[in-house]
Amino acid sequence: MNRKEFLKKGLLGTGIFAASTVLGNVIKNNIDELEPLNLIGFNHIPNTKSTLMNSSMALHKADTRGHANHGWLNSYHTFSFANYYNPERMHFGVLRVLNDDTVAPAMGFNTHPHDNMEIISIPLDGDLQHKDSMGNVQVIKKGDIQVMSAGSGITHSEFNKNRDKQVKFLQIWVFPNKKNVTPRYDQMSLNPNDRKNKLQQILSPSPNDEGVWIHQNAWFHLGNFEKGKEAAYKVKAAANGVYAFVINGSFTLNGQTLQTRDGLGLWNTPEINLTALTNDAEILLMDVPMTV
């Protein structure tokens, strides 16, 4: 798919609006949502400037991400999103979107639709207020995780609850393994002690397992490590790969050095071995199917 086709076919065209909770004004920002694209495995597309290092590893340095600064929203896109298009970076298996967002005080996304997508939000700083068509009105903060199964269709809005500080969060979209399910919402507060120098499971396919759950054979883990601490992670399913995203600090991961906001995708690999190179090093591992 070329850029023209991506923009023509890959966007719903509904638009998302920014609004100020202080002034009540609405600003069209031309940030359109993506329809699910045709999956092509783990997006291994030849390119002379390829970041695919070999047949089982893809390195995405922080400064190679897409970037859009709308004033009220400063967003970095690991994968193609809105006006950022890179044919090599459409998705990693079922992991479709990994956006690193900063929203200005009292600003946010006005009511907009989603369907057939598992949407996960992980706050990094500040307070994010959520309201949806299912009747949920909630606030999530650092230490929480939020999940929405859009299923047959929902609308929602997201705002920075504070008027005096930014809110920073990761928004992650995962293709579901079931379409048109009944929409659902969940959030929970995580115990930070459970990820001190180890990996804490924060998401799985099972409502009876640790963390929140989604309609996909996926597992997410967070870890916060002191310098020199190590951990090993066994991939949950043979058909899965792991996308690692460094939130803070630096690590070596299966021999590859990663800095803050770098991403590394690994597949055909049964185990991930990591070592923290700095204090207060934080990492997110996303264990996802490589095909659907």
N, C-alpha and C positions, 0 to 999 in steps of 0.2 A: 504494500500500500504506500503510495507516494503522499507527499504533504497535502496536495490539493484534495485527494480522495479522503485523507484523514480528516481534514477540516470539514469536508462536505458530508461524509457519511458517518464520521465518528462523533459528531456533536449533536446533542438533542436540540440545541438552538433555543432552549427555554431561557437561558441566562440565569445568573445568580445576581442578586442585588445586595449592595452594601447599605446598611442603614445605621444611623446614629441613634442610640437609645436616649441620648440627651436631647437632641433637636428633633428627632422623629423624621428627619429627611431621608429620602431614599436616593441612592446613587447607582445608576446602571454601570457595571464595571466590566462588561464583556467577558466575564469568566463563565464559559459554558461547560456543561457537564458532558462526560463521554459515555456513549453507549458501549456495551461490551464489544470488543473487537474479536475477530476470528482468532482463536488460539492456534499457535503454531509451535507447540512444545515449549521450549525455554527461550524462544526468540533468538536462535542461533542463526543470524543472517550475516553472510560474508560482507566485509567492509574493509577497505584499505586502511582506515583509521580505527580499526576494531579495538575494543577494550577487552575482548575475549582473549584471555591469556593462553588457554589451551582447551582441550575438549571437555573439561569439567570445572572451569573456573572463569568468572567474569569480575573484573575489578572496575568499580565506579568511584573515582576520586571525587571528593566533595566539590571541587571547583569545576567539575564537568557536568554538574546537574543543571537542568533548566532553571531559569530564574525570572520571576515577575514581581516587580515592586509597584503596587497600585496606590502607594501612599498609606492607606488604611490597612493594607494587607501586603506583607512581604513573604513570598512563598518560593521555596526551592523544590523542584520536582525531580525525583530520581528517575521516574519513567515519564514518557510522553503524556502531556496533559495540557488542555486548553491550547494556547498558542505555541507551546514547546513541543516540537516534533522531532524525534530521532528514530529512524527505522530500526535501529539496533536496540532501542530501549523502550519497547512498548509494554513489556511485562516480564516477570520472571515466573514462569509457570502460571499458577492461578493468582499470583500477587500482581495486581494491576496498577495500583497507585500507592506511592509512598511520598507524601507531601510534608514538608517541614515548614510550618506556618507560624508567622508572628502577626497578631492582630492588634491594632492600635486601641487605646482606651475607648470604651463605650461604643466600639464599632463591631461589625460582624456581618454574617450572611443572613439576609432576609429569607423568608419562606421559599423553599425550592424543593423539587421532587427527586426521588430516587426509586429505582426498582431493581430487583434481582441482583443485588450486590450486598456483600457483608462488609460493613463499614465500622472500623475500629478507630477510636480516638484515644491517644495517650498524652495527657497534659504534661508539659515540662516545667511550666512556670505560670502563675496566675490562675484565674478562675474563668471557666468557659460555661456559659449558660446555654442550655438546650431546651427547645420546645418543639413538640411534634404533633402530628395529626392523630396519634394514639392517645393523646391526653397527658403525655409525660412532660413535666416541667422540672428540670433538674440542673444542678451545677456540679461540674467536675473540676477537680484541682490536681496539682501534682501529687502523685501517689495513687491516683484512681485510674481505672480503665473503663471505657465505655464501648458498648457494641450495639449495633443496630442491624437487624436482618431486614433489608428493605422489601424483599419478597415481591408480593403482588402490587406493591406501590405504597409509598408514604410521602408526606411532606414534612419538612422540619426547618428550623432556623437555629443559628448558633451565633452567640454574641459574647464579646468580652464584658463580663459583669462589672468590671472595675472602671472607674472614670479617671484613675490616676496612675495606672500601670498597664503594660502590655500583657497579653496572654500568648504563650508559646505552646504549641502542641504538634504532635505527629498525627496526620490522618492517613489511614491505610485502607485500601479497598481490596477485597479478595473476591474472586468469582465464586459463587456458591455451587454446590454439587446437586442442589435441588432448586428448580425454578418455581416462581409464583407461590412460595410458602406464605403463610400468614405472617405479616410483619410483627416484629418483636423488638423490645428494647431492654437492655440490662446495663448495669454499671456496678462496680464494686471498688472498695478501697483495699489496697494491697499493703501488706506488712513489709516495710523496707528491710527489716532484720532478716527476712527470709531470702534476701538476695545478696546479703553481705558475704563477699568472697565465694559466691556460688550462684547457680542459675535458678531462678524462681519461675515456675510455670505460671503464666498469666492468662492463657487461652488454650482451648482444646476443642475437639469435636463433641465432647460429652458433657451434658449438664451435670453429671455426677463427679466430674473430675475437678482439679484445682483451676481456679480462675473462671473467666467467662467462657462461653462456648459459641461456636458458629456452625453453619451448615457447610462444612468442608473438613477434609481430613488434614487439618493443620494444627500446629502447636506453636505458640509463641513463648519465649522465655526472656526475662530481663536479668541482668547481673551487674552488680556494683563491686569493683575489685580494688584492693590495694596493690601497689607496685610489687611485681614479682609473683603474685598469686596466679594459680593455674586452675583450669577446669576442662573437663572432657564432656562432650555432648554426643550421644548416640542418636543418629537420625531415626525417626520413629517408623518410617515406612520405606521400603525399597524403591518405590516410585517417587519419593520425595527428594527435594533438594533443600538447602538452607540458604537463606539470604540474611547476612549479618550486617547490621547498621550500627556504627559507633556513635553513641549519643555524646559522649564526653571522653577526653583522654586519648590514649593510644593502646593498641594491642598487637600481638602477633597472632594470626589465625592460620593454622596449617602452614606455617612458614611465611605467610604474607603479612607485612607490616601495614597496619591501618591507623589513620589519624581521625580526629574528630570529624564526624559527618561523612566519612568514607563508607562505601558499601561494598560487600563482596558476596557474590553468588557462587555456591558450590553444589555440584551434583555428581552422581556416580561416586559418592563418598560416604561411607558408612559412619564415620566419626569425625567430629570437629574438636580440635585441640586449641585452646586459647591461653595466652599469657598476657597479663596486664603489664604495660611498660611504664605506667604513671599511676600515681595515687588518684583515688576517686574516678577511676575509669569505669564507664558505664556502656553496656552493649545490649542490643536487642537482637535476638535470633528468631527468625521466622522460618519454620519448617513446613514447607508447602508442597503439594503435588506439582510435578513438572508438566503434566498434561491432564486433560479432562476427558 
